Amino acid sequence: MSSYRANRASPKLFTASYKPPRPRTRWSWRPVILAGGVIIMIWLLGRLPVFRIASVELKGSDDPSLRESLGSLVGESVFSRRINETENRLLQSNDHLKTLNCQVGLPSSLRCLVTLRQPVIIWQRQGSRFLLDNQGNAFGLAENIDDMLMVIEDPAPLSLAVGAAVASSELVSQYLKLDELLKQHRFQPTRYIVGESLYQLGSTLNFNEKTITVLFSLTWPLDFQLRTLLAFREGEASLVSERIDLRVPGYVYFK
């Protein structure tokens, strides 16, 4: 019987399940030290007098309280988080602000640009009048009635507060479109009142020298309802004494 003894210099054989060892990675503290150094450098620079806010420029609003709040940032570092905190606080506490954007101007200035909400409708409920923007949000009280704005009376018994969402932006655009169409065709609307829902609107207007109420639905095209009303004014105006109801597509109810 013959025997075999492997030579030490011969290669070692492994089975298919062999997994080579993973290469060792050396941990380096260099990136951590560099990042820490940059943070410390920015912190030290922020504490230098040259990088402290010396002036605040406000554009878009003459509100003295807003100017005073932003003026309190004078003396703060241009890298201070108080700038963002003040910006967010003012946006949350002032419903008439649409946007407030503050930008730092190195080395020591702060420029703030304000966009104010613009009223498009006066919404009247429970004896109070609210200013509505084009998104349907009540952002303030209307002290005086502006003849240029559409006034809508809402008979809902629930109270309303500044900051509440009254209607969707789509409904607001429909209200404004109805008002524009009626004035365009010389119906001279004098009053608007919400019907059974926000999607129904009644308008008191001039109809061939008579004052009547016309009920509209915002769930189907207003252009078609206006054409129906115009045709009714031309042919059947003498039959109407009190109101016209256009809320049901294809039908006209009148009294």
C-alpha positions as CSV (number, residue, x, y, z in Angstrom):
1,M,0.0,0.0,0.0
2,S,1.4,3.3,-1.0
3,S,1.1,6.5,1.1
4,Y,1.1,10.2,0.3
5,R,2.2,13.1,2.5
6,A,1.3,16.6,1.3
7,N,4.2,18.9,0.6
8,R,4.1,22.0,2.8
9,A,4.7,24.1,-0.3
10,S,1.7,22.6,-2.1
11,P,-1.5,24.8,-2.2
12,K,-4.3,24.2,0.3
13,L,-7.6,23.0,-1.1
14,F,-11.0,24.3,0.1
15,T,-14.5,23.0,-0.4
16,A,-17.2,25.0,-2.2
17,S,-18.6,26.3,1.1
18,Y,-15.4,28.3,1.9
19,K,-15.9,32.0,2.5
20,P,-12.9,34.2,2.2
21,P,-12.3,36.5,5.2
22,R,-13.5,40.1,5.0
23,P,-10.9,42.7,4.6
24,R,-10.4,44.7,7.8
25,T,-11.4,48.4,7.5
26,R,-9.5,50.9,9.6
27,W,-11.8,53.5,11.4
28,S,-10.7,57.0,10.8
29,W,-11.6,59.9,13.1
30,R,-10.5,62.5,10.5
31,P,-14.1,63.2,9.0
32,V,-15.5,63.6,12.5
33,I,-12.8,65.9,13.5
34,L,-13.2,68.0,10.4
35,A,-17.0,68.3,10.7
36,G,-16.6,69.2,14.4
37,G,-14.1,71.9,13.5
38,V,-16.4,73.4,10.9
39,I,-19.3,73.6,13.3
40,I,-17.1,75.2,16.0
41,M,-15.8,77.7,13.5
42,I,-19.3,78.7,12.4
43,W,-20.3,79.0,16.0
44,L,-17.4,81.2,16.8
45,L,-18.0,83.4,13.7
46,G,-21.6,83.8,14.6
47,R,-20.5,85.3,18.0
48,L,-18.4,88.0,16.4
49,P,-20.0,91.5,16.5
50,V,-19.6,91.9,12.7
51,F,-22.0,89.0,12.1
52,R,-24.8,90.4,14.4
53,I,-28.0,91.9,12.8
54,A,-27.7,95.6,12.7
55,S,-30.8,96.5,10.6
56,V,-34.0,94.9,9.5
57,E,-35.6,95.8,6.2
58,L,-39.4,95.1,5.8
59,K,-41.2,95.2,2.4
60,G,-44.8,94.6,1.6
61,S,-46.4,95.8,4.9
62,D,-46.5,98.9,7.1
63,D,-47.9,97.1,10.1
64,P,-46.1,98.7,13.1
65,S,-46.5,95.6,15.3
66,L,-45.0,93.4,12.6
67,R,-42.1,95.9,12.2
68,E,-41.6,95.9,16.0
69,S,-41.5,92.1,16.2
70,L,-38.9,91.8,13.4
71,G,-37.0,94.7,14.9
72,S,-36.4,92.6,18.1
73,L,-34.0,90.5,16.0
74,V,-31.5,93.4,16.0
75,G,-28.4,92.3,17.9
76,E,-29.0,88.6,17.1
77,S,-26.4,86.5,15.2
78,V,-27.2,86.2,11.5
79,F,-26.9,82.4,12.0
80,S,-29.3,82.4,14.9
81,R,-32.3,80.0,14.8
82,R,-34.4,82.8,16.4
83,I,-34.8,84.2,12.8
84,N,-36.8,81.1,11.7
85,E,-38.6,80.9,15.0
86,T,-39.8,84.5,14.8
87,E,-40.8,84.0,11.1
88,N,-42.9,81.0,11.9
89,R,-44.5,82.6,15.0
90,L,-45.6,85.7,13.1
91,L,-47.1,83.6,10.3
92,Q,-49.1,81.5,12.8
93,S,-50.3,84.5,14.8
94,N,-51.2,86.9,12.0
95,D,-54.0,85.6,9.8
96,H,-53.6,88.5,7.3
97,L,-50.1,87.3,6.4
98,K,-50.0,85.0,3.4
99,T,-46.2,84.6,3.2
100,L,-43.2,86.0,5.2
101,N,-39.8,85.3,3.8
102,C,-36.7,86.6,5.7
103,Q,-33.2,86.5,4.1
104,V,-29.9,87.2,5.7
105,G,-27.6,89.6,4.0
106,L,-24.0,89.2,5.1
107,P,-22.5,90.5,7.2
108,S,-25.2,92.1,9.3
109,S,-28.6,92.8,7.6
110,L,-31.9,91.1,7.5
111,R,-34.4,91.6,4.6
112,C,-38.0,90.4,5.1
113,L,-40.6,90.3,2.3
114,V,-44.3,90.1,3.2
115,T,-47.3,89.1,1.1
116,L,-50.7,90.0,2.5
117,R,-53.9,88.2,1.9
118,Q,-56.2,90.1,-0.4
119,P,-60.0,90.1,0.3
120,V,-62.3,89.0,-2.5
121,I,-65.5,88.4,-0.6
122,I,-67.2,89.8,2.5
123,W,-68.9,86.9,4.3
124,Q,-71.6,87.9,6.7
125,R,-72.8,85.5,9.5
126,Q,-74.4,86.1,12.9
127,G,-74.1,89.8,12.5
128,S,-70.4,89.8,11.9
129,R,-68.6,90.4,8.6
130,F,-65.4,88.6,7.6
131,L,-62.9,89.1,4.9
132,L,-62.4,86.1,2.7
133,D,-59.3,85.5,0.5
134,N,-59.4,83.5,-2.8
135,Q,-58.7,80.3,-0.8
136,G,-62.0,80.8,1.2
137,N,-60.2,81.6,4.5
138,A,-61.6,84.2,6.9
139,F,-58.5,86.3,7.7
140,G,-60.0,89.4,9.3
141,L,-63.1,91.4,10.2
142,A,-64.6,93.8,7.7
143,E,-65.1,97.1,9.5
144,N,-66.7,98.8,6.5
145,I,-68.6,97.4,3.5
146,D,-66.5,97.8,0.3
147,D,-68.7,98.4,-2.6
148,M,-66.2,96.7,-4.8
149,L,-66.5,93.4,-2.9
150,M,-69.2,90.8,-3.2
151,V,-71.1,90.4,0.1
152,I,-72.6,87.0,0.9
153,E,-75.1,86.5,3.7
154,D,-74.8,83.1,5.4
155,P,-77.9,82.2,7.6
156,A,-76.1,79.3,9.3
157,P,-76.6,79.4,13.1
158,L,-73.0,78.4,13.8
159,S,-70.5,81.1,14.9
160,L,-67.5,81.9,12.7
161,A,-64.0,83.0,13.8
162,V,-61.1,84.6,12.1
163,G,-58.8,82.0,10.7
164,A,-61.5,79.5,9.8
165,A,-61.9,78.0,6.4
166,V,-65.4,79.0,5.1
167,A,-65.4,77.6,1.6
168,S,-63.1,75.9,-0.9
169,S,-61.2,77.9,-3.5
170,E,-63.3,76.4,-6.2
171,L,-66.5,77.7,-4.6
172,V,-65.0,81.1,-4.1
173,S,-64.2,81.3,-7.8
174,Q,-67.8,80.2,-8.7
175,Y,-69.2,82.9,-6.4
176,L,-67.1,85.6,-8.1
177,K,-68.0,84.2,-11.6
178,L,-71.7,84.5,-10.8
179,D,-71.3,88.0,-9.6
180,E,-69.3,89.0,-12.7
181,L,-71.9,87.4,-15.1
182,L,-74.9,89.1,-13.5
183,K,-73.2,92.5,-13.6
184,Q,-72.1,91.9,-17.2
185,H,-75.7,91.4,-18.2
186,R,-76.9,94.4,-16.2
187,F,-79.0,92.5,-13.6
188,Q,-77.6,94.8,-10.9
189,P,-77.4,92.3,-8.0
190,T,-77.9,93.9,-4.6
191,R,-77.8,90.9,-2.3
192,Y,-76.5,87.4,-2.1
193,I,-77.6,84.8,0.4
194,V,-76.6,81.1,0.8
195,G,-79.3,78.6,0.2
196,E,-79.7,75.1,1.6
197,S,-75.9,74.5,1.1
198,L,-72.8,76.4,0.1
199,Y,-73.5,75.1,-3.5
200,Q,-76.8,77.1,-3.7
201,L,-76.8,80.9,-3.9
202,G,-79.8,83.3,-4.1
203,S,-79.4,86.7,-5.6
204,T,-81.7,89.7,-5.3
205,L,-81.5,91.6,-8.6
206,N,-83.2,93.8,-11.1
207,F,-85.4,91.9,-13.5
208,N,-87.1,94.2,-16.1
209,E,-87.6,97.0,-13.5
210,K,-88.8,94.5,-10.9
211,T,-86.8,93.3,-7.9
212,I,-86.9,89.5,-7.6
213,T,-84.8,86.7,-6.1
214,V,-83.1,84.2,-8.5
215,L,-81.8,80.9,-7.0
216,F,-78.7,79.4,-8.6
217,S,-76.9,76.1,-8.3
218,L,-73.1,75.9,-8.4
219,T,-73.2,72.2,-9.2
220,W,-73.8,72.7,-12.9
221,P,-72.6,75.4,-15.4
222,L,-73.4,79.0,-14.5
223,D,-73.2,80.0,-18.1
224,F,-76.1,77.8,-19.0
225,Q,-78.2,79.2,-16.1
226,L,-77.5,82.7,-17.2
227,R,-78.5,82.0,-20.8
228,T,-81.8,80.5,-19.4
229,L,-82.3,83.6,-17.3
230,L,-81.7,85.9,-20.2
231,A,-84.1,84.0,-22.4
232,F,-86.7,84.1,-19.7
233,R,-86.2,87.9,-19.3
234,E,-86.8,88.4,-23.0
235,G,-89.9,86.2,-23.3
236,E,-91.6,85.5,-20.0
237,A,-90.6,88.4,-17.8
238,S,-94.2,89.6,-17.3
239,L,-95.1,86.3,-15.6
240,V,-92.5,86.7,-12.8
241,S,-93.3,88.8,-9.7
242,E,-91.2,87.3,-6.9
243,R,-88.6,84.7,-7.7
244,I,-87.0,82.3,-10.3
245,D,-85.5,79.0,-9.4
246,L,-82.8,77.6,-11.7
247,R,-81.3,75.0,-9.4
248,V,-82.8,72.0,-11.3
249,P,-81.1,71.4,-14.7
250,G,-83.6,71.7,-17.5
251,Y,-86.4,73.2,-15.5
252,V,-87.3,76.8,-14.5
253,Y,-89.6,77.4,-11.6
254,F,-91.0,80.9,-11.0
255,K,-93.5,82.8,-9.0
